[in-house]
């Protein structure tokens, strides 16, 4: 399959280096997502049992230097501090996608970018229509726009649904673009006042950070203190401190992976040569487990603890703000991503992978309606002066995410046998060279290796047949 033809296929076979990266990244996100699920359940238990008083006390306990604008509650430290790690990793992911991933070429990036943008615009429009026609507060329009990739992957892991690598990569790319647009929304729409001296200090710190990276200065003892200064200055400026995380992530160097000679898929004529990881990959390898396994679950513990009494749940479907969030996540996300994908494929003349169906794209679009981490964050930022409404919006995020997950799981389970077959085909390595056969089966070298493998097996079977014949003759002969 030539490279030009491969690019014309939507959700087609990934290049091997990209496939390996996606597999590694999603493996970590899946583990982090399971921890996130556990953290969310723990928060709900703490908030809806007699332990709620102690939970509220811990969550509201404030500490830190007031002179630096850092006398914050535990919940605020989790939101402004821990989530910076999450967005730092998001910045690295975005940089890699732009340099070496699906977003590096406009023709290849068009479909996932259009799908992601439509998947954010449509939920916002759904929220605005519901609230404009019912007299609700319009400030929460951005709450249902985000996708939580970790939570979505955790759902897949829990229900045991296999997804081909192309669908997983599509979901990951949607989440990366989502994170970028979400941080832009936070910076533009949820920043009320800006303290320019502090912002100037943050920008100066980022310039120093960039210069040190370009001069290849090494040592965590240089970058960690500098990152803390940048973060504190960004927080004091009035801009959300997570913006600092994205900015620093985008500054890391990321190299285009080396591909094999003459190979569009990057597998080369023989086994892949291992290339040294780039700076971005090394840092991501260190920070991603901390983000997925510690920072985001701790944020969830203090952000997802909302009341889920009968009255509160009924209010989710009667209040225009909360109903807008639920419909935005469940309906807006699915319609936006599916519609954007279909229209982009139609107008770019891209062909859907013949191994898949548009029903698969719709199922993934429904799964993208799981909007947990960033949606909870935006819910807090949208209604800072109304904690009751903010809590109700959080409950709506949880309810909408559960509904979206349920619908997606049903649709994906209907095709799970097909997915398992595709995954098995992607992993098959009959010639035992360490590279899946799908990447090399059109090469003479592959067939020569297969001939050696089959000849060795045939020789072994002939030996076993001869041995069995001797045993049989010995049994039939005279004692």
WODA-V202504 format. One record per helix or strand of 2 or more residues. SS is the DSSP state (a for helix, b for strand). FROM is the first residue (numbers start at 1). LEN is the number of residues. If there is no record, write none. Layout:
# WODA-V202504
SS|FROM|LEN / SS|FROM|LEN
This chain:
# WODA-V202504
a|3|5 / b|9|2 / a|16|32 / a|52|9 / b|62|2 / a|66|3 / b|72|2 / a|74|26 / a|106|29 / a|138|3 / a|143|3 / a|149|11 / a|165|25 / a|196|19 / a|220|18 / a|242|10 / a|279|25 / a|310|7 / a|320|29 / b|351|2 / a|358|10 / a|373|10 / a|387|28 / a|416|12 / a|437|3 / a|444|33
